[in-house]
Amino acid sequence: MNSKKPYSIAGVGIGPFNLGLAALLEPVQEVSAVFFDQADTFDWHPGLMLDYVTLQTPFLCDCVSMADPTSPYSFLNFLKQSGRLYKFFIRENFFILRKEYNLYCKWVSEQLASCKFSHQVSSIQYEEGLYAITVNNLSHKTKEVYYAEKLVLGTGTRPSVPGFITEEMTDRVFHTANYLYKKEELLRSNSVTIIGSGQSAAEVFYDLLQQKRDDLKLSWYTRPDRFFPMEYAKLTLELTSPDFVDYFYNMPAEMRRKILSTQLAQFKGINYDLINEIYDTLYMMSVGDKDINVKIQPTSQLDHIRKNLDNSYTLEFTQVEQSRKFESTSEFVVLGTGYKYEEPDFLQGIKDRIARKDNGLFDVGRNYSIGCNANDIFVQNAEVHTHSLISTDLGMGAYRNSYIINQITGREVYQIEKRIAFQDFGVEKQAEVPLEMLS
């Protein structure tokens, strides 16, 4: 398409959040939408698609249900159409398998003509009141230009690795996102070390633990002082609410940073059952005082990795409570060091239309807009610093998409819950008591 007939909105990236937006926009007749992704098809974290791993949010956190339970793109309808609804009913488990969630998202994407895979956005310019989006059609080896009135950026996060990891190391030192591609090599090796205290590191450790040979040394180091479980208490889960977003958004930046540092246990911990399964497996392996050839050590900060002449690696640590340096050697190192948002290069063409804070981060409005002059550029999962860590939560995807759709259309297409929490997070202005009255 090379004419200037514009779409109402163009999305870049088709992960779960933009896929949900595409699905919720499908019945909205006054909005024309197109979404681009350079991948051949929807495929969510394929390097960690372990058979038995579940999502950490209930099945209602699909693409659409929390915005429109009647949508034909719901997970329950996927089960019905695939003949698995009664099996799911008998299973009696709200937490669905990650591989089944991936199949569900593929099913949704295949029904939406607005989703264009193998389409790589190379640049975006602003021309005569429209965004001109240059797209490489990877299947046809052609270049096309699309026009849109508004943008939504859903390019997602990228694996984060320490800066001291060099290119020559990456064959044997790699992120958990690549685990399944390397698993067989790991199991054939003599030693594997896992770094990280989150869910991905725990999943990799547990998977290897169940299949390792007796002579394979398996090590797990983390910086926190313990392997802490994610919090699932119901009052804690109220932090994943519009109420908390409002409270957090209106905080000063320094207080937001402080709050984020305390939220890690809720969002960055390990599934409670998985921690127990790891312990039970270790216990069974140790029966008869058997040497299980496993080392687990928290409170250990990875400072550096250096490559040895025999292609193994020496890991340099600090035991942070004792302030002691120590080293460990391993053939392979798997980094469960999380993910971070990276701005795509194509934003350079519209950098003057993006609002930023003094530190260079997006100045994200409460309505998820980052446009300087109008509500015409929206972000998905790039607003942790303004909207809290629940920005990454699948359960809030439909809420955010409802918000964006209502902004685009100028009407309430989807009802947005204003208050869902029983607890109050802040003090109303009219109830505030001046500090001098308290002294």
N, C-alpha and C positions, 0 to 999 in steps of 0.2 A: 504494500500500500504506500503510495507516494503522494497522494492527494492530501490537501489540508483539511479533510473532513476529520474533526477531532473526536477522540474518545472523551468521555466525561472525566475518566481517571485511568491512569496507567500505573500498574504495580511492577516493581522490580524485585525479583526473588519470589519463589513459590515454596516456602516452607509451610508449616502448619498454620501460622498466623495469616499470611496472605492467602493461603488456600481457603481458610475460613472466610476471609473477606470476599473472595470471589464467589463462594457458595452463597453467602448472605446477600450479595448484590444480584444474584441471578434472577430473582423475581421482581427486582426493583426496576420497573420499565423505563423510568425517566433517566436512568444512569446507564451509559454504555461504558464497559470496562474491558481492559486487556491486561494480562499479566505475563511477564517474561521470566524464564529461568534457563540458564545455560546447560543444565543437566538434561540428559535424554528423557528422563521420567522422574516422577516423585520417588525419592528414596531417602528415608530419614535415618541418619546415623548408621549406615550399613556396616561400618567397621565394628559396631557394638551390638549387632542384632543377634544377641544370644537367644536361644530357643525358649528358655524358661523365665526370662526377665520380664517384669511387668512395668507399666507406667507407674508413676508415683502420685498420680491424680486419678480420680474415678472416671468411669466411662462417659459420664455426662460432660466432661471436659473435652468433648469432640469439637469438630469445626463449627457447629451451629447450635447445639441443643440449649445452651445457656442463654442464647438470644431468641431462638425460635424452636421450641420443642416439637413443633409440627412440621419442620423442614424435611423434605425428602432426602436430604444429605446427612441425616443423623446416623450415628453409629448403630442404633437399634434398627433402623431401616436397612442399613448395610447387612446386618445379621439376618434380617428377614429375607432380603433378596438373595442372600447366599445360603439360605436353608440352615442357619446355625442359631436361630433365636432360642429355640427350646434347649439346645445344648448349653447356651450361655445362661439361661434361666436356672437350669439344674446345677450348674457350676457354683452359683451363689457367691460370686466374687465381683465386687465393684471395680477391681483393678485389672485391667485387660493386659494381655500379653503385648509387649512392645512390637513383636513381629505382626500381630493381628492389627494393631493400630496403624502400622505402616501399610498393610494391605488395604485397610479402610481408607486411608488418605489417597492411595493410588486409585481406588474405586471412585472417590469423589472427583479427583482431578481428571479422570478419563471421561466424566460426564459433562465437564465444563468447557465449552468452546472458547471461553475467554482465557484459558490457561494455555500458553504456548511454551512448550519445552524445546530444548535445542535452539533457543533464541538468547543470544548473549548481548546485553546492552553495552555498547562501547563508548557512547557519549550522550550527553543531554545538553541542549542549548535552549535558551528562552527567546522565542521569535514571535513578534507581533501578538503578544498576549497568550501564546501557546507554548507548551514544552515540546520541542522537537527531539525525539528519541531515536538515535541511530542504533540499529539492531543487526547483529550478524546472525543470519539464519544458518546454523551449523549443519543442518541436514542438506540444504540446497546450495550451500556455499555462495550465498548471495547476501547483499546488504540492503536493508530496508529502513525507511524513515517513517515513524509513527508520530502522531500529534495527539496531545492530551491537554485538557484544561488543568488537571491536578495530578499530583504524583503521590504514591505511597511507597515508601522504601521498606522492604522486608528482606534485605539481603542476609540477615542473620549474623551469627557470631562465628568466629574462627577458632580452631584450637590454639591455645596459648602455651608457648614453651619458653623456658628461661633463655635469656639473651646469650648465654655462654654455650648453647648448643649450636655447633657449626654444621654446615651442609654435609661434610664428610662423615659426620656421626650418624646421620639420619637413617642409615640402613639398619642400625642396631639400637639406636636411641630414638624413640618415637612416641607420639601421643597415643593415648588410649583410643582415640578415634580411628586408628589404623590397626587395632588389636587383631581382629579376625583375619586380616590379610597376612599377619605375621605369626599367628598362633602355632602352626605346625613347626616353624623354626624354633619357637620358644620351647616347645615340648621336647625337641631333639637336643637342646642345648644343655650345658652343665649348670648354668646359673642365670636366674632372672631376678631383677630388682624392680619393684613397683614403688612409685613415688606418688603420694597424694592421700588426702583424708576423706575424699568425697565418694559418691556413689559409683562412679566409673572405675576408680581405682579398686574399690571393694569388689565390684563385679569381676574384674580381671583377675584379682587375687583368688577369689573363690573358684572361678572357672579353671584356673591352672591348678589350684590345690586339689581339686577332685580328680585330675587326670595325670598329675606329675609322676615321674618315676621316683623311686626311693633316692637315687643319687642326684636328682635335680635339686639344687639349692634354691629355695624360693624365699626372697626377702621383701619386706614391706616397711617403708619408712614414711613417717608423716611429721609435719611441723607441730600441729596441735598436741596438747598433752594427753589426749585420749581419742578414741574412735567414737565420736558422738553420733547418736541417732538423730534423724530428722524428727522434728516435733509434729505430732499429729493430734495433740489435744485440741478439742473443738474450739475453745476460746482463743487458742493460739491461731487456729485456722481462720479466725475472723480478721486476721491481718491481711488475708487475701480478699479484700473487700473494697468497694468504692469508698466506703467510709474512711478506711485507712489511707487510700490514695489521696483523698481530699486533705486529710490531716498532714500527711507527709509532704505533699506538694507545697503547702503553705508555710512550711518550716524554712528558717534561714539555711543557706547552703551548708554551713559548718555543722549545724545540728543534723541535717540530712546525712552527711558523711558519718557522723557518730552513730546514728541509728542503723545505717547500712552495716556497720562493723559488728553490730550486735545481732543482726538477723541471720548470720551465717548458719547457726544451728538449725534454724527452721528450713532453710533452702539448700544448704550445701552439705548437710550431713549424710548419713548412710541409712538406708532402710533398716528399721529396727529388727525385722525378721532375718534380714541378711546377716547382720552382725551375729545374731544367735546361731544361724546356720554355719557361719564360719567357725565359731567356737566349737559347736558340736562336731564338726568335721575334724578339727584339730584334736578334739578329745578322742574320737574313734580311732584316728591314726596313731595315737600315742599309747593305746592299750598294750600292756606288756612292757612298759617303759621303753618303747621303741623310739629311736632317734628319728624324728620326722623331717629333719633337715630343713626346717623353716625358721626364719628369724623375723620377728615383728617388733618394731621399735618406734614409738611415738616421740614427741619432743625433739625431733631431729630435722634440722634445717639443711637442705641441700644447697651448698655454696658454689660448687663447681664440679665439672666432669672433665677428665682428661683421658685421651685415648692412649692405650699402651701398645707396645710393639707387637704383641700377640693378638691384637684386635679386640682385646677385652677393654673394659673401662674402669678407671678408678674414680669413685665418687667421694667427694670431700664434703663432710658434714660438720655442723656445730650442734652439740647437745645444748639446747638453748637455756635450760634451767641450770645446768652445771657450768655453762660457758666453756665447754671442752670440745676441742677439735678431734675428729676421728675420721677414718677412711674405711671404705669397703670396695671390693672388686666384683665385677659382674660382666658376663658376656653380653647380656641384653638389659636395657633399661626402658621401662614403660612409664610414661609420664602422665599421671592423672592430674594435670595442672590446670584444668578448667578451660574456659572459652572466654573470648573477649570480642567486643564489637570493633570492626575495622571499617573505616569509611571507604566506600568504593571510589576508584579513581574518576569515574564519570561525573562525580559531583563537582569537579573542578570547573566544569562549564557553566554551572549555576551557583557558584559559591557566593556571589553577591546577593542572592535571593534567600540565603539561609541565615537565620538568626543564631548567634553564638554567645555563650557566656565568656567572661574574661579569661577562663582557662582553656578556651577553644572548643569545649563541648557544646553540643546542640543546646540551644535555649528552647526547650520543649514546652509548649503551652499545655494547659490542663487538658485541652482537646486533642493532644498528640500532634499538634502542628509545629513545624519549625520554620515556616515561611516568614520572611521579613515583613512583607507588605500585605499579605492576605493569607487566609487559611487554605493554602493550595499545595503544601508539601507536608505529608504526614509520615510518621515513623512507627515501625513495629519492632519492639524489643531493642530499642536504642535509647531508652529513657529511664534506665535504672537510677541515674543520678537525680532525676526530678520526680519520678513516680514510684520509687522503691524497687526492691528485688522481685516483687510480684510481677514486674514487667516480663519476666522470663517464664512465668507460670502459665501452663496450658489452660488452666481454669479461668484465667482472666482474658484470654484471647477473644472470646465472643463478646465480652463486655467492651473491650477496646474497639473492636470492629463495629459494634453498635454505635458507639460514640462517633467514630469516623464517618460512618454512613449517614447519621443524622446531621453531621456538619456539612457533608457534601450536598445533601438534598435540601437542607434548610427546614426539615420537618422531622417528626418523630416516627421514623419507619419502624424502629425497634424500640420497645420500652426499655428504658434504662433504670435499674434500681437505684434509688437515691440513698437508701439506708438499708443495710441488711444485718448489721452487727447489733448485738444486745448491749455491748459495752461502748462507752464513750472514750475516744482517744484524746480529746483535748477539752479545754474549758471555753465555753462560749464567751464572747467578748463582754456581753452585758453582765455576766456572772463574775467577771474578773475583779479581784480586790487589789487596789493599789498597794505596792510593796511598802510604802511609808506607813500604811495603816497596820501592817503586820509587825512593825518594829516597836 
